Amino acid sequence: MRFEKISLWRNLMKSLAIVGAQWGDEGKGKFVHLLSERADVICRYQGGNNAGHTVVTGGKKYVFHLIPSGILKKGKICIIGNGVVVNPFALRDEIDMLKANGIDPASRLFVSDRAQLIMPYHIELDTAMEEAAGIGTTKRGIGPAYSFKYARLGIRPCDLGEKDYIDKAVMLALEEVNSSLAGRFKRKSVSKSEVMGKVREYSDILRPYTVNTSKLLSHFISRGKIIIFEGAQGVLLDVDFGSYPYVTSSNPSSGGILTGLGVSPRAVGQVLGVVKAYTTRVGGGPFPTELSDTTGEMIKKRGNEFGASTGRPRRCGWFDAVGVRHSIQVSGIDILAMTKFDVLDKLKSIKVCTHYVIDGKKTDEFPSNASVLERAVSVYEEFEGWDTTAGVKDYDTLPEAAKRYIEALERLLGIQILLLSTGPDEVDTIFRGKLAID
Ligand code: IMP
């Protein structure tokens, strides 16, 4: 099959954006880690420690929530951009975990001085809101931290050393916090002295890593360094383009890169979308291809579908081509990487949702409204299963039925599945061609 040639200027940009094209947990961490070998700088542009990126390498498993998984590769620069909401305690835990494994991130890990800090009261608010009537968040304070950012009540690393500024900022934030916590949720108020104690701890943790990352990254780009932009979550959880309101509070789509890092629109080269060979989602919200039967249970067990951040079981279902086509369109995805292919091994038949029927009408559009998406009935194409693909490293040696499944997905999605993952370790990967950064 022939695919449209990516325009020349995009090939010339030495960068690769890696974005999730479903509801998160697609296995981006493995590809970020694997492909960072070919890059110089790896940057996170949104989200916070709600994310969980798992990497298996050299017989060891690492889980990252904030630091780009490229940190495991020697000498690579890792940037946490201004679009990220940073919990410094979570960052410190990750740094300690790296040090315990003989990796010192000092001098190659940078945190934006403009990132928003997750304050302890954001976590309390997230928890209180979830317990009242939530959407199934990770309770890590992500939503409140972004809400405070846009209400201009946020606190950033660059604010921590400015005594008068921080005094006033904390006071203003606490008026809002306590009117919710004590007023609406009947919980204990938070005192200013409590918060100022955390501010000092935050300051000590962040000081060695905090810089103007937009300037630093522009410097690297102007020197022709190869950049990877690492997305967290997935496009279907995007606050603008996902299944709103059952979404996270940031822009996992490639659009988030520009504002989340402060780079030129021309800095984004090829966009690689990551999908699982099936679909999962954690938390509440519509899920048209969800399987509530023994096949769903089998996929959950075999795919070890439990959240890397919260341990919650993930809901499982068939591949949804409608959702992924929407992600491809809104995120400008050029090529795909497919993970967990081997989890489907041994199934008699495998289904793919090609379009929906909503209120009796056939549609291939991902609805904007969650109630409409809830009413979507999936229409499936069925494929013959295969015996085993686990650990296969060469496309040609895959079972014919597996190749038919992949090629049918490419037809339905209109772009190539360039990379295939047939096991958790980075070595279990099939490359079907070159990336633009190669
Ligand atoms: P929040 O990001 O914690 O506010 O949660 C909002 C929604 O996004 C919930 O449905 C979460 O389960 C989901 N979510 C957040 N982060 C991830 C992730 O890394 N993977 C999958 N789902 C996520």
Residues whose N, C-alpha, C, O or C-beta is under 5 A from the ligand:
A	BS01	IMP	W23 G24 D25 N50 A51 G52 I135 G136 T137 T138 K139 R140 I142 G143 Q233 L237 V247 T248 S249 V282 G283 G284
